[in-house]
Amino acid sequence: MTILVSGATGFVGSAITRHLLAAGIAVRAMSRSTSRAITKLAGDEAGRRALADGRLTFVEADVTDPGSLTAAVDAVDTIIQAAQFQGAPVEDPARGLTYEAVDRNGTLNLLAATGRIRPRFVYMSGISVAPGASQPWDRAKWQAEVAIRASGLEWTIVRGCWAYGRNDAALNRIIHYSDYLPFVPIFGAGREPISPLFIEDLGRFFTLLMRSPAQSRNTTFGLGGPDEVTLVQFLDLALKTMGRHRPILRIPKPVGKLQGAVMQYLPGRPLTPGAVDFVSQAGALSDEDRRLLRERFSEFQPTPVKEALRSYMPTYFA
């Protein structure tokens, strides 16, 4: 069995790849830069071992370039679509870095490239995705989900909550403000419920999906951690893990979106109004999400937030 992981050098895709390799599964890592993929994925023991015995191979391709995908998908049993555009959630239409281009069109391109090989298709979606979505990220991912379900392929969709862990670009970026500020800023009230998902748990879950296809065939899962917290509570737990005491400064969303309206024209496009909406949205598992996970994968026990934070923060932020 060979699994193609699209977006294999990203935060989510690399975690999935690491766990699959550690489980002895063969992976074809797809990214826009083979040299970067080799550096990232062959940097730990599981990757080096898989590379040595031929279970880790690489292909240079881009989901936004249909012509590059034919060789990438050739002779694979499963495609995991975990590609994300650079700088997400800050879209940059001038560079083609948008949810529509990558999450929707990129998924459609991968589906079209499968041709007659008929692989299983596994898609990394988002917990807030639903029919009739108004936000561009939810709308693009929903349209991708619709296309996957209509493809005739065997499929699984994973709607993940906010994933965090070593090297993430969300929680760590916010927490790093405490390095030089007497407070930690957020947009909005920070009271929306979220079910933060430890990135190592996400990788473990994808390994279960690969080992037990019958339990996830043509099914949509919501995937998150065991704790439901607010953003303020989540940040407070992270700060306490580091031994830091900082108040949370709540910036009203209208003010943040006004800042984004100006900053989107700065070099590097550090913020946009849409990104303010994205980082301040709710994202919690429902009772039905949790019931389905227990029913299909009773062995999957996600890590509590406190335990997960303690597993990497003391050394990571030392």
N, C-alpha and C positions, 0 to 999 in steps of 0.2 A: 504494500500500500504506500503510495506517494501522495503527499498533501502539498498543494501549492498555497503558500501564505502570501497574499497580496498586502503590501505595506509592512513587510517583515522587519524593517528597521525602525518603525514607529514605536511609541510607548506601549500601545496595546499589542501590535503585531509581533514585536520582539519578545514580549512576555509569553504570548501564545507559542511562538516558535521554540523558546527555551524549554517550556514544559513538555512540548511534544517530543523534542529531542531527548530530554531526560527520561522520557517514558519508552525510548527505543523506537520511535516512529520516524520514518523517512520524510524529510521536508525539502521542498524546493522553495527557497527564499527568493521572493520577487521584490525588487526595489529599483529605483531609478539609477542607482549606483552600486555596481557589484563590489567595488573596492570598499565602499562604506559598509556594505552588508557583511563582508568577510571580517572586517575589523570589529564590528559590533557583535556578531553572532558567534564568531570563533574565539571570543575573548574569555569564555568560561570553560570549565572542565567538560560540561555536557556538549558544548559546541565543538570543542577540539576533538573530543572522542568521536562525535558523529561525523565530523569532517574527515577524520582519519579512516573511518570504516565505510565512507561513501554514502552515509545516510543524510548528509547535509550538502545540498547542491544549490547553485545560484543561477538566477536568470535576471537579466537587466531588461525591464519593461516598465511601462507607465499606463495606468488604467485610462488616462485621457488620450492615449495614442493607440487606437484600435489595431494598427499595423504591427505593433510590438507584441501583441498578446497571443498570436497563433502559436508561436514556439513555446511561450510560457505555459500554456494550458495543455500542451500535447502530452498525452499518456498519463495524466494525473487522475487519481481516483476521487479526490475531493478538492474543492477550491474554498479557501477561507478568505473572504473579502473583508480586510481590516484596514484598508488604505485610508489615510486622512491627509488633507492638504497641509502644507507647511504653514505654520502660523495660526492654525485653527485655535479659537473660533473667530479670529479676525479675518474676514474675507478680503480678498484683493482681486476684484474682477479684472483689472488691467493685466494681471499675470495669470489669469485662469484659475486662481486659487479660491474656489467657491464650493459650497455644498452641492450646488447643482452640477458643476463640472466633475467633481470627484465622487461624491456619495451617490448621486443619481446616475449621471452619464457614465461614470467609470464602472458602475455596477452593470449597467446596460451593455457596455462594451465587453465586459467579461462574459456575460451571458451569451452574447452574440458569437464570441470567439470559441465557445465550447463545441459548436457544430455537432458532429455525430458522436463525440466521445461520451456525452451524457454523464458528467461527474456529479457527485453530490455537491450542493452549493450551500455554504454556511456564511451568513452575513452578520457582521457586527453592527447593530443598530443602536438606538438610544431609547432610554426609558420613557421619554416624553413623547415619543412618536405615536401618532394616532390619526385616524381618518379626519379629513377636513382641517388639517393643521395649518396655521397661519404663519408661523415662523419659518424662515427659509431652511433651517437645518432639519426641522421636523418634516416639512413638506418634501424636501429632497429625499430623505430617508424613507418616508412613507411611499413615495413613488417607486423607489428602488424595491421596497418590500412587495409592492403590488406586482412588479415585473417578475420578481423571483417566484412568487406563488403561481404565476401564470405561465412559467417557463416550461413546465412539464418535467423539470428535473426534481429529484429528491432534494428537499431543502430543510434547513433549520435556520431560524432567526433568533438572535440573542440581543435583547434590548437591555443594554448595560446602564447601570447608574454611574454616578461620578466615580471614575477609577483613580485611585491614588496609590502612591508608593515611591520607592527610590527612583529618582530621575523624572518624576511627573512634572508637567509644565503648568499645573494649576495650583494645587495646594502648596507645593514648595515655593512657587513664585509669590504667593500671598504671604506665606510665613516669613520669607526672606525680608519682607519690609521691616520685620522686627529687628533685623541686624542694625538698622540705622535710624529707625523711627521710634518714638515713644508710644506708638499706637499701631494698630493694623487696620488699614482701610478696606471697606467692602462697599459694594453698590447695593442699595436697597436696605430693607429692614433686617434681612438675614434670618427671618423666622420661617421661611418655607421649609417643609420637611424634605429631607434627603436620606438615602440609604447608601452611604459611601461604600464602594467596592474595592477591597484590597486587590492590587494588581496580580499578586501571586495566586489569589483565589480564582481570578478570571482565567489565568493560565491553566490551573488545575481543572476548571470546569470544561474548558475546550478539550483537554485530554480525555475526560469522561465522554464527551460527545463523540470523539473519534473512536473510542473503544466500544461504545454502545449505541450504534446507529439506530437500532430499532426503537430505542426509548426516546429518540428525539426526531424521528422522521416526520417531516411536514408539520412542525410544531414551532410556535413562537414562545420563547421564554423571557420573562423579566429576570434580570440577574443583579443582585445587590448584596450588601452586607447584612448582618443580622440586626444591626442597630438602626433605628430611625431617629435622626437628630436634626437640629436646625444647623444652618451654616455657622451661626455664632457659636453654637455648642461644639461643632466639629473643630473650628479654629481654636477654641479655648482648650480643648483636649490636646491638640497638637502643641500649643504653646506650653501647657503644663508638662507635657512629656519632655520638652526641651528645658524645663526649669525656668521658663520665662513668664513674666506677668506683664501683659500689655492689654490696655482697653481696646475694644473694637470700635473704630470710628465708622459710623454708618453714613455714607454719602447718598443723599436722595437720588433715585434713579433718573429723574429729569435733569439733575445737575450732571450726573455721570454721562448721560446721553449727549448733553450739550458739549461736555469735554470731548467725547468721542467724535462729535461732528466736526470739531476743529482738529483733533489729533490724527484723524484719518488722512489728512493731507501732509503730515510730517514724514520725514524719511523713516522707512521701516514700518510705517503705518501701525503705531503701537496700540491704537484703540479705535473702535468704531461704535456707533450707537447700537448696532446689532449685537456686538460682543458684550455690551453692558446687559442687554436682555438675556443673553445666553448664560452668563455667569451668575445671574441672580434668580434663575428659574428654579422651581421645585423639581424633585426627581426621586420619589420614594416608591418602593415596591408596594403593590397592593396585596391584600390577603390572598387573592386568587393566584398571583405570581408565586407567593410563598408556598401555597398548597400544591401547585403544579411541580415545583422543584422537589418538595418532599415526596410526592407521589412517584416521580420518575427517577430521581437521583437521591435516594434517602442517605446515601453515603457521603454526599456533599455537605460539608459543614463549614460555612464561611467564617472567617476570622473576625472576632469582635474588634471594634475600632481601637480601643485602648491597647489591646495585644498587638495589633498590626503596627500601630505607630511606634510602640516600644521596640519592635523588631528591627527597625532601621534608623529611626531618628537620632538616638543617642550618638551613634557613630557617624551618621551621615552629616549631621550638623555640628560635629565637634570642631 
